[in-house]
């Protein structure tokens, strides 16, 4: 199965009819470890070209590699939330459930450099952080302080992308972890910046609204990347540009493309990609009501909106349900799955993990995220403890 259906929160991104249509148009043969569609030669007739979608093992690994860090960080948070910074093992099931309890018990035993079990002499066994882990965990406060201006900027941009500069508060909560927001952001962050944000009830639904438009941050992450690569200094497109084999094209309206190893586009496909790369499109920060979706420029703008939304997250990825939550506010197309698959050089849809996930490909080098915010850097440092031996830690009864 190419994609896993994920139908939550009303109408799902992965509509059954869309999936049937996509899968009906994409024949696959298994080639090594990659699913590659069959290439058909054009006979000069009117037969449409077959759509192509290849599975990328390295991006699939992104979801596998997050399992251990997620478990370790979750247990750390649970321990720190306790009154005495320790959690009785008998209470672990209340926090994570009966099934997951055994995964956490295994992690406690497997990573003695992070977790330490205390007990004995009539005291029930409890897990706490080792001295080394506590020292590094204390650095999270500094990481959160560094994140605050980034979060404020990204929240403003998130609201500016919407048609009315407002997004349902429940939608913001839905992606709060991906944005890096603290769990109590509604109390600790939003009221702190009344000049930027307000929470209002609109027709019985609570919205987070932007108070003042900020023209200084309307530059997209795509444009910032192009500026770094000096693409904007080219002065326009060359009159006779060579057809790029990887689909990339220099210019202020081009996207960075990365095709999988199993994908072999022909010349006509690359010519079509080059024409698309040249299309001038309006900024994703302009109101979507001003454009007709039938216009190729507006359709390319939708790609820019999705690109920008994923760029605002810490790990440059969202689940399909999370993207689907922005359908109304961002005026996204009804068949969003088809849009993502069509632009598979920009986005990758993986069905690894519990939910299907959309990944921004240019943000990764293989399975590794290229640029990391302060909070992710802290998390990496903490999780790295699992590869070290802590001579001061022990499992069992302390002396």
C-alpha positions, 0 to 999 in steps of 0.5 A, spaced: 500 500 500 502 506 497 499 510 503 495 509 509 488 512 510 488 517 515 481 519 516 480 524 522 477 530 524 472 531 519 474 530 512 480 527 511 486 529 507 487 522 504 480 521 501 478 514 499 476 516 492 482 520 491 487 514 493 483 509 488 484 514 483 491 515 484 493 508 485 489 506 479 493 511 475 500 508 478 502 501 476 508 499 480 513 493 480 518 492 485 525 494 484 530 492 490 527 496 496 524 501 492 517 501 489 517 504 482 512 505 477 513 502 470 515 507 464 511 508 458 514 510 452 509 515 448 507 513 441 505 520 439 498 518 441 493 522 446 494 517 451 496 520 458 503 519 461 503 515 467 504 518 474 510 516 478 511 515 485 517 512 488 518 510 495 524 513 499 527 508 504 532 514 507 526 518 508 521 512 511 527 512 516 526 518 519 519 516 522 523 510 525 529 514 528 524 518 532 521 512 536 527 511 541 528 519 542 520 520 543 520 515 548 526 517 552 523 525 552 516 523 554 519 519 560 523 525 562 517 529 562 513 525 566 519 524 571 520 532 571 512 533 572 512 529 579 512 533 585 519 530 587 522 529 580 521 521 581 516 516 578 513 510 582 514 504 577 507 502 579 504 509 577 507 508 570 501 505 567 497 511 569 501 515 565 502 511 559 497 506 559 498 498 560 501 496 553 506 502 553 508 501 560 512 495 558 516 499 552 518 504 558 520 499 563 525 496 557 527 503 556 529 504 564 533 498 564 536 499 557 539 506 559 542 506 566 546 513 563 539 516 563 534 513 568 536 510 575 531 506 579 531 507 587 527 503 592 528 498 598 528 498 605 520 498 605 520 504 599 516 502 593 521 502 587 521 509 583 525 511 577 528 518 577 534 521 572 541 520 573 545 526 576 548 527 569 541 527 565 539 532 570 544 536 569 543 536 561 535 537 563 536 543 566 539 546 560 532 546 557 530 552 560 535 556 556 533 552 550 526 554 551 528 562 552 532 561 545 526 558 542 521 564 544 522 569 539 522 564 534 516 561 536 513 568 536 515 569 529 513 563 526 506 563 530 505 570 526 507 567 520 502 561 521 496 566 522 498 571 516 498 565 511 490 564 513 485 568 509 483 572 515 489 572 519 486 567 524 486 560 525 482 556 530 486 555 537 484 547 537 488 547 530 494 551 533 494 546 539 493 540 534 500 542 531 503 545 538 508 540 539 511 540 531 511 548 532 515 547 539 510 550 543 510 549 550 504 545 553 501 551 557 503 556 551 495 559 551 497 561 558 505 562 558 506 565 551 499 568 548 498 573 553 505 575 553 504 578 547 498 582 546 500 586 541 501 580 536 496 575 538 488 575 541 484 569 543 477 571 540 470 567 540 467 567 532 461 564 531 462 559 537 469 557 535 475 560 539 480 563 534 487 565 535 488 572 531 493 576 529 493 583 532 498 587 527 500 585 520 508 584 520 511 586 513 518 585 515 517 577 516 513 576 509 519 573 506 518 565 505 523 560 507 524 558 500 526 565 498 531 565 504 534 559 501 534 562 494 537 568 497 543 564 501 544 561 494 545 567 491 539 565 486 536 572 486 542 575 484 541 572 477 537 577 474 532 573 471 532 567 467 537 565 461 534 565 454 536 558 453 537 554 459 539 547 459 534 542 461 536 540 468 536 532 469 534 533 476 529 538 475 532 544 479 532 551 475 535 557 477 530 563 478 526 567 484 520 563 483 523 556 483 523 550 488 528 546 490 527 539 487 530 532 489 527 526 486 528 519 488 534 514 486 529 510 482 526 515 478 528 516 471 524 522 468 524 523 460 526 529 457 519 531 456 517 530 463 523 535 465 521 540 460 514 540 463 518 541 470 522 547 467 516 550 465 513 550 471 519 552 475 519 558 471 511 560 472 511 567 476 506 566 482 504 570 488 506 570 495 503 565 500 502 571 504 497 574 500 490 573 501 488 567 497 481 570 496 484 574 490 486 568 486 482 563 482 484 556 483 484 554 476 489 559 474 496 555 474 499 561 478 494 560 484 496 552 483 503 554 484 502 558 490 498 553 494 505 549 493 508 555 496 503 555 502 504 548 503 512 549 503 512 555 508 507 551 513 512 545 513 518 550 514 515 553 520 515 546 524 521 544 528 522 538 524 519 540 517 514 535 517 506 534 519 501 528 519 496 528 513 491 530 519 494 536 521 495 538 514 488 537 513 486 541 519 488 548 515 484 546 509 479 552 510 483 557 513 489 556 507 484 555 502 487 548 500 485 544 494 480 539 496 484 533 493 490 535 497 493 528 496 494 529 489 497 535 489 502 532 494 504 526 489 504 531 483 510 535 486 514 529 489 520 532 488 518 537 494 514 533 498 514 526 500 508 522 503 510 516 508 506 511 511 511 509 516 509 510 523 502 510 526 500 516 521 501 518 514 506 524 514 508 529 509 515 531 509 519 537 506 524 533 502 529 539 502 530 540 509 533 533 510 540 530 508 538 522 508 534 521 514 537 527 518 534 534 519 539 539 516 538 545 520 535 544 528 532 549 532 535 550 539 530 546 542 531 540 537 539 541 539 537 540 546 533 534 545 539 531 541 544 532 547 539 529 552 538 523 548 545 522 546 546 520 553 543 513 552 550 512 548 554 513 554 556 509 560 554 513 567 559 511 572 555 514 577 548 511 575 546 504 578 539 500 577 537 497 584 537 499 591 542 505 593 547 505 598 
